[in-house]
Structures are given as structure tokens and as C-alpha cells.
């Protein structure tokens, strides 16, 4: 009994020591669970990434704090972290190689921050393990998208599967911004202010399976935009809740939609927002009778024909004026013609007389004797 009691005491001391040791290695203001391999530092008014995070950590949540910048020194010794959440921290700057030491990182959440400066190699990850990148509500202003485009081009994210850029107020997407994300499967661009899609916007996304463009400012999709979407052969498109304007310009888009029913997921919900007369009219039913437009070819031919008619009228008017001037000056013109005729005749007769003298041999002998 005594031996058992002593063993129980020793075991209790060991457990207490283990708990104390665990408490010591957990950073101040954080909650650590070795069993769940998780560390949480949530809403603790932290100014920097805390040091002393246990090396066993796989799930690291540092959210709701006041961290202004992060760099390569922020995550040293955390090679086992697979899921990193840094949302809602007011982060404004991400330095190059910030996440290079996170060799097992698969999911990175930077949503709800204020990224104003993104260094060119901010998303360079040596292991190429990163699969999900969440930048929803993360960009500070419109100029940040240029930094983001550069960092994505310089990154090692060829194996990235999911990219979330929703709710960033994006107005445009730089050409080739996704060209190095060759493995991307899902791209979320919803709830922005994108007004158009240009050539090269989706270059490199040959394996994309889902594209979300809902809640943007698209009024129509022009020919170059349709070509971009046609290149995404296997992608399911989401286009609802855009203010489509049903004027003559939307006819090519409406025709494309009728031929892409299998690609556009929410095609039945696409309706006209403007003009008021066509509000909530399905884009699938928009036609010439409702819009009152000529076909593009007919409009071009009509404009060309109108130009030719106008040019013909101008030339005809100029010709009439020229004939009228000739008629008014017909006497002077006739006199000048006669004078020119007489002058030409005199010149011709002089040349003819000289020719006859030069060709007569008797006259040439007399001329030679006279010279002697």
C-alpha cells in the first residue's frame, strides 16, 4: 500500500511538472493544446507575432490583434505548422520570404487585414506545399493590387489550388496576374467592383474548375472577355448579381450565354438591371425585338452606305459648281483656246520650215560656200 501511494505521488508530481512545463512554453496571451497540436492567440492586443510558440504546433491562430507587419523572423522554428490564420490583425506590410520557414504550410489566411505593401517575394514558400490562400478583405486600396500581382508572379505558388480575392473593391485585374498559378482550381473574385475583363486576365488558368464573378460591376462582357472565358474550358462560372445593361452591346454576350448553358452555373438567374423597361428580363430571352437594334453587320453596312451617299452628294455639288463657272467664262475660254491654237500653229510651221532647209542638199552646199 505504501509503495502504491508513493507511486501515485510520484505520478502526480510528474503530471504537475508536465503541466507546468506546458504552461511555460505557451506564449503569454495564447492558449496551447499539445493534444490538438493547436495554439490560439485570439484578441489579445498583440503587437507582434509572439515568440516561444511550441514546435509541435500544426494549427496556429493569431487573430484579432494589432500586428502591423510580418517578416521572415516572425515564424522561425515552426516547420510543422500546416494551417496558419492571421485574419483581422490590421497587417499592412508583408515582407519577402515571410513564410519561407513554414515548410509544411498548406493553408494561409490573411483575410480582413489592411495590406498596403506586399513585397515581391512575400508568398515564396520553399516547400511548395501551400494549397489555399485567403486574401478576402485583405487589400488596403486599389494600388495594392499591383503589389499583389507582382508578388504572385514572383511566388512559388504553382501548386496553389484555391485563391480568395473576394470583397477587396477590385476595379480591374492586371494582365497576367494569375499566369504563374498554373495549378489553380478555384478562384473567388466575388463582391468586388470589376467593370471589365481584358485580354490576358486569366492567362495560365488552364486547370481552373470554378470562377466566381458574382456581385461585381459588369454591365456586359465584350468580345475579348468572352474569348477569355472560352479559354477556361472546364471552369464553372458564377456571374449573378451584376448590373447587366441590356442595350445593343449586350447582344453578343446574350448569344454566348445561350451557347454556354452548361458552363454558367447561375445562368437562369442572370437578368437585365437597366434600362427600367427591361428590368429583371432574363438575358437568355433578350433579342432584337426587345432591344430594337440592328445586327452588328447591318449597322456597319448602313453607316458605310450613308458615308458613300454623302460623299457622292458633295462631289456632285462640286462638279456642278465647276460647270457653272465654265459656262460663265465660255467666251474668254474660247478666245484663249484660239490663241493657244494659233501660237502652236506658228511654232509648228517654224519647225517644219527649218526641217525642210536642213534636209535640202543644195541649200546645205550654198550654206557651206557662204561659210568659206
VMD Tcl script that draws the C-alpha trace (Angstrom):
set ca {
  {0.00 0.00 0.00}
  {2.81 2.35 0.89}
  {4.56 1.59 -2.43}
  {1.37 2.24 -4.32}
  {0.86 5.51 -2.51}
  {4.40 6.56 -3.28}
  {3.93 5.73 -6.95}
  {0.74 7.76 -7.06}
  {2.51 10.73 -5.52}
  {5.38 10.46 -7.99}
  {2.95 10.17 -10.90}
  {1.07 13.21 -9.68}
  {4.27 15.20 -9.41}
  {5.28 14.19 -12.93}
  {1.89 15.26 -14.30}
  {2.09 18.54 -12.44}
  {5.58 19.10 -13.80}
  {4.42 18.32 -17.32}
  {1.53 20.77 -16.97}
  {3.85 23.41 -15.58}
  {6.31 22.84 -18.41}
  {3.49 23.09 -20.93}
  {2.35 26.31 -19.33}
  {5.86 27.70 -19.52}
  {6.34 27.01 -23.25}
  {3.00 28.56 -24.20}
  {3.44 32.28 -25.02}
  {1.76 34.87 -22.87}
  {-1.74 35.63 -24.07}
  {-2.05 32.38 -26.02}
  {-3.79 29.07 -25.40}
  {-1.84 25.94 -26.24}
  {-3.11 22.39 -26.68}
  {-0.46 19.79 -27.36}
  {-3.12 17.09 -27.78}
  {-4.79 19.09 -30.57}
  {-1.44 20.45 -31.84}
  {-3.07 23.89 -31.73}
  {-2.11 27.34 -30.47}
  {-4.60 30.19 -30.29}
  {-3.67 33.86 -29.71}
  {-7.04 35.49 -30.26}
  {-7.90 39.13 -29.47}
  {-5.01 39.66 -27.02}
  {-3.93 43.08 -28.35}
  {-0.64 41.62 -29.60}
  {1.70 43.97 -31.48}
  {3.97 41.27 -32.91}
  {3.90 37.56 -33.59}
  {4.60 36.06 -30.13}
  {7.86 34.19 -29.63}
  {8.15 30.82 -27.96}
  {5.33 29.12 -29.88}
  {5.74 25.34 -29.31}
  {7.42 23.42 -32.12}
  {4.66 20.80 -32.14}
  {2.12 23.37 -33.38}
  {0.26 22.48 -36.56}
  {-2.72 24.79 -36.27}
  {-1.77 28.37 -35.40}
  {-4.45 31.03 -34.95}
  {-3.23 34.60 -34.32}
  {-6.31 36.72 -34.98}
  {-7.97 39.92 -33.80}
  {-4.77 41.69 -32.72}
  {-2.84 44.82 -33.76}
  {0.12 43.41 -35.70}
  {1.29 45.92 -38.31}
  {3.88 43.88 -40.22}
  {5.25 40.38 -40.55}
  {8.58 39.14 -41.89}
  {10.92 36.11 -42.08}
  {11.74 36.36 -38.37}
  {8.10 36.01 -37.35}
  {7.73 32.24 -37.81}
  {11.17 30.75 -37.14}
  {11.15 27.18 -35.80}
  {7.57 26.45 -36.84}
  {8.24 23.88 -39.54}
  {5.23 21.75 -38.50}
  {2.56 24.45 -38.97}
  {0.11 23.40 -41.69}
  {-2.75 25.85 -41.04}
  {-1.95 29.50 -40.29}
  {-4.65 32.09 -39.67}
  {-3.63 35.75 -39.38}
  {-7.00 37.32 -40.08}
  {-8.22 40.62 -38.63}
  {-4.82 41.80 -37.37}
  {-4.51 45.13 -39.25}
  {-1.41 43.84 -41.03}
  {-0.21 46.46 -43.52}
  {3.11 45.02 -44.73}
  {4.24 41.53 -45.71}
  {7.98 41.25 -46.29}
  {9.75 38.92 -48.70}
  {10.23 35.30 -47.59}
  {7.89 35.80 -44.61}
  {6.57 32.24 -44.85}
  {9.70 30.50 -46.18}
  {10.42 28.71 -42.88}
  {6.92 27.18 -42.77}
  {7.86 24.08 -44.74}
  {4.57 22.26 -44.06}
  {2.20 25.19 -44.64}
  {-0.89 24.21 -46.61}
  {-3.45 26.88 -45.68}
  {-2.77 30.61 -45.15}
  {-5.49 33.05 -44.08}
  {-4.70 36.78 -44.32}
  {-8.29 37.96 -44.64}
  {-9.61 41.15 -43.03}
  {-6.29 42.98 -42.93}
  {-5.02 46.22 -44.49}
  {-2.25 45.11 -46.82}
  {-0.75 48.23 -48.35}
  {2.79 46.96 -49.04}
  {3.33 43.43 -50.36}
  {6.95 42.71 -51.18}
  {7.73 40.86 -54.46}
  {8.64 37.53 -52.79}
  {6.13 37.75 -49.96}
  {4.48 34.45 -50.92}
  {7.62 32.47 -51.73}
  {7.32 29.13 -49.92}
  {10.25 26.78 -50.34}
  {8.31 23.54 -49.90}
  {5.58 24.46 -52.43}
  {3.05 22.88 -50.09}
  {0.65 25.83 -49.90}
  {-2.78 24.90 -51.29}
  {-5.15 27.62 -50.02}
  {-4.56 31.38 -49.82}
  {-7.30 33.58 -48.39}
  {-6.94 37.31 -49.14}
  {-10.59 38.25 -48.74}
  {-10.97 41.84 -47.46}
  {-7.20 41.98 -47.18}
  {-6.09 44.73 -49.59}
  {-5.89 48.30 -48.29}
  {-6.65 50.13 -51.54}
  {-6.67 49.78 -55.32}
  {-2.92 50.33 -55.63}
  {-2.27 47.23 -53.53}
  {-3.41 45.03 -56.40}
  {-0.28 45.94 -58.37}
  {1.93 44.78 -55.48}
  {-0.17 41.64 -55.26}
  {0.20 40.97 -59.00}
  {4.00 41.26 -58.72}
  {4.17 39.01 -55.67}
  {2.02 36.34 -57.34}
  {4.24 36.42 -60.44}
  {7.36 36.05 -58.28}
  {5.85 33.45 -55.96}
  {6.33 29.70 -55.83}
  {2.58 29.00 -55.83}
  {2.36 26.82 -58.91}
  {0.59 24.16 -56.80}
  {-1.91 26.53 -55.19}
  {-5.46 25.20 -55.53}
  {-7.68 27.92 -54.00}
  {-7.28 31.70 -54.10}
  {-9.84 34.00 -52.47}
  {-9.72 37.68 -53.51}
  {-13.33 38.50 -52.74}
  {-14.54 41.75 -51.14}
  {-11.46 43.82 -51.97}
  {-13.07 46.57 -54.04}
  {-11.09 45.50 -57.10}
  {-11.94 47.57 -60.19}
  {-9.58 45.85 -62.62}
  {-7.25 42.86 -62.77}
  {-3.73 43.41 -64.18}
  {-2.94 41.35 -67.25}
  {-1.22 38.08 -66.37}
  {-1.82 38.41 -62.63}
  {-2.54 34.66 -62.39}
  {-0.14 33.44 -65.07}
  {2.09 31.52 -62.60}
  {-0.79 29.88 -60.71}
  {-0.94 27.05 -63.21}
  {-2.47 24.56 -60.77}
  {-5.28 26.79 -59.51}
  {-8.67 25.10 -59.27}
  {-10.92 27.69 -57.60}
  {-10.71 31.49 -57.94}
  {-13.06 33.69 -55.94}
  {-13.46 37.27 -57.19}
  {-16.97 37.95 -55.90}
  {-18.16 41.13 -54.20}
  {-15.68 43.43 -55.93}
  {-16.16 46.31 -58.40}
  {-14.72 44.71 -61.54}
  {-16.09 46.55 -64.59}
  {-14.47 44.60 -67.43}
  {-12.27 41.67 -68.37}
  {-9.44 42.19 -70.82}
  {-7.08 40.03 -72.86}
  {-4.66 38.14 -70.63}
  {-6.69 38.42 -67.43}
  {-6.96 34.65 -66.95}
  {-3.81 33.55 -68.76}
  {-2.33 30.40 -67.24}
  {-5.51 29.11 -65.58}
  {-5.87 26.07 -67.83}
  {-6.97 23.80 -64.96}
  {-9.43 26.17 -63.30}
  {-12.64 24.45 -62.22}
  {-14.59 27.30 -60.60}
  {-14.62 31.07 -61.15}
  {-16.77 33.36 -59.01}
  {-17.52 36.80 -60.50}
  {-20.77 37.47 -58.64}
  {-21.60 40.87 -57.10}
  {-19.32 42.92 -59.35}
  {-19.93 45.87 -61.72}
  {-20.08 44.01 -65.04}
  {-22.55 45.68 -67.41}
  {-21.75 43.35 -70.27}
  {-18.99 41.04 -71.44}
  {-17.42 42.16 -74.69}
  {-15.73 40.03 -77.31}
  {-12.29 39.97 -75.64}
  {-13.89 39.00 -72.31}
  {-15.84 36.18 -73.94}
  {-12.62 34.86 -75.50}
  {-11.00 34.84 -72.06}
  {-13.89 32.85 -70.59}
  {-13.90 30.44 -73.52}
  {-10.31 29.53 -72.69}
  {-11.49 28.26 -69.29}
  {-12.94 25.11 -70.83}
  {-13.60 23.15 -67.63}
  {-14.45 26.04 -65.30}
  {-17.91 26.57 -63.82}
  {-18.75 30.27 -63.96}
  {-20.78 32.28 -61.44}
  {-21.99 35.61 -62.89}
  {-25.10 36.52 -60.89}
  {-25.82 39.88 -59.25}
  {-24.08 42.06 -61.83}
  {-25.82 45.20 -63.20}
  {-26.13 43.97 -66.76}
  {-27.30 46.73 -69.11}
  {-29.47 45.39 -71.91}
  {-28.61 47.64 -74.83}
  {-27.31 46.74 -78.27}
  {-23.84 45.99 -76.84}
  {-25.13 43.03 -74.85}
  {-26.32 41.03 -77.87}
  {-23.02 39.08 -78.36}
  {-22.97 38.23 -74.64}
  {-26.60 37.07 -74.72}
  {-25.86 34.88 -77.74}
  {-22.80 33.44 -75.98}
  {-24.87 32.63 -72.90}
  {-27.38 30.68 -74.96}
  {-24.49 28.55 -76.22}
  {-22.86 28.12 -72.78}
  {-25.67 26.82 -70.64}
  {-23.53 24.05 -69.21}
  {-20.66 26.34 -68.22}
  {-22.52 29.16 -66.44}
  {-23.90 27.72 -63.20}
  {-26.38 30.51 -62.39}
  {-27.43 31.26 -65.96}
  {-31.16 31.15 -65.16}
  {-30.73 34.00 -62.67}
  {-28.93 36.41 -65.00}
  {-31.25 39.34 -65.68}
  {-31.18 42.90 -67.00}
  {-30.72 45.65 -64.44}
  {-31.05 48.51 -66.96}
  {-32.99 50.00 -68.68}
  {-36.03 50.11 -66.44}
  {-38.28 48.77 -69.20}
  {-36.27 45.52 -69.28}
  {-35.61 45.21 -65.55}
  {-35.49 41.55 -64.42}
  {-35.72 40.33 -68.01}
  {-33.71 37.15 -68.47}
  {-30.60 37.57 -70.59}
  {-31.49 34.35 -72.34}
  {-34.59 35.97 -73.84}
  {-33.07 39.29 -74.88}
  {-33.38 39.67 -78.65}
  {-33.61 42.16 -81.49}
  {-37.31 42.77 -81.00}
  {-36.89 43.86 -77.40}
  {-33.74 45.91 -77.89}
  {-34.69 47.38 -81.26}
  {-31.17 47.02 -82.57}
  {-29.79 46.22 -85.97}
  {-27.33 43.44 -86.19}
  {-23.73 44.49 -86.00}
  {-23.11 43.76 -89.69}
  {-26.21 45.66 -90.80}
  {-25.22 48.66 -88.72}
  {-21.76 48.72 -90.25}
  {-23.15 48.42 -93.80}
  {-25.72 51.14 -93.18}
  {-23.08 53.51 -91.86}
  {-20.83 52.77 -94.83}
  {-23.63 53.31 -97.31}
  {-24.55 56.62 -95.66}
  {-20.95 57.78 -95.97}
  {-20.86 56.91 -99.67}
  {-24.11 58.77 -100.35}
  {-22.84 61.88 -98.56}
  {-19.55 61.77 -100.46}
  {-21.41 61.43 -103.77}
  {-23.58 64.47 -102.99}
  {-20.53 66.57 -102.15}
  {-18.70 65.56 -105.32}
  {-21.80 66.18 -107.44}
  {-22.20 69.66 -105.96}
  {-18.54 70.49 -106.65}
  {-18.91 69.26 -110.26}
  {-21.98 71.45 -110.84}
  {-20.17 74.50 -109.50}
  {-17.23 73.80 -111.82}
  {-19.51 73.53 -114.89}
  {-21.32 76.70 -113.90}
  {-18.03 78.63 -113.73}
  {-17.03 77.28 -117.14}
  {-20.32 78.38 -118.62}
  {-19.96 81.93 -117.29}
  {-16.46 82.26 -118.76}
  {-17.11 80.45 -122.05}
  {-16.15 83.46 -124.31}
  {-12.84 84.08 -122.57}
  {-12.11 80.38 -122.55}
  {-12.91 80.12 -126.29}
  {-10.64 83.10 -127.09}
  {-7.80 81.63 -125.06}
  {-8.19 78.31 -126.83}
  {-7.99 80.02 -130.27}
  {-4.90 81.99 -129.21}
  {-3.23 78.83 -127.99}
  {-4.10 77.13 -131.30}
  {-2.60 79.95 -133.39}
  {0.54 80.04 -131.29}
  {1.00 76.30 -131.60}
  {0.46 76.53 -135.38}
  {3.15 79.23 -135.78}
  {5.62 77.24 -133.76}
  {4.86 74.12 -135.76}
  {5.27 75.92 -139.11}
  {8.63 77.33 -137.96}
  {9.89 73.89 -137.04}
  {8.64 72.49 -140.34}
  {10.37 75.24 -142.40}
  {13.66 74.69 -140.57}
  {13.43 70.97 -141.18}
  {12.96 71.48 -144.95}
  {16.01 73.76 -145.14}
  {18.21 71.33 -143.24}
  {17.15 68.37 -145.38}
  {17.73 70.07 -148.86}
  {21.35 69.23 -150.08}
  {21.56 72.22 -152.47}
  {20.76 74.61 -149.69}
  {23.35 72.90 -147.49}
  {26.08 73.40 -150.23}
  {25.22 77.06 -150.60}
  {25.45 77.40 -146.89}
  {28.91 75.75 -146.84}
  {30.25 78.00 -149.72}
  {28.98 81.04 -147.91}
  {30.84 79.97 -144.83}
  {34.12 79.61 -146.85}
}
mol new
graphics top color blue
foreach p $ca { graphics top sphere $p radius 0.5 }
foreach p [lrange $ca 0 end-1] q [lrange $ca 1 end] { graphics top cylinder $p $q radius 0.2 }
display resetview
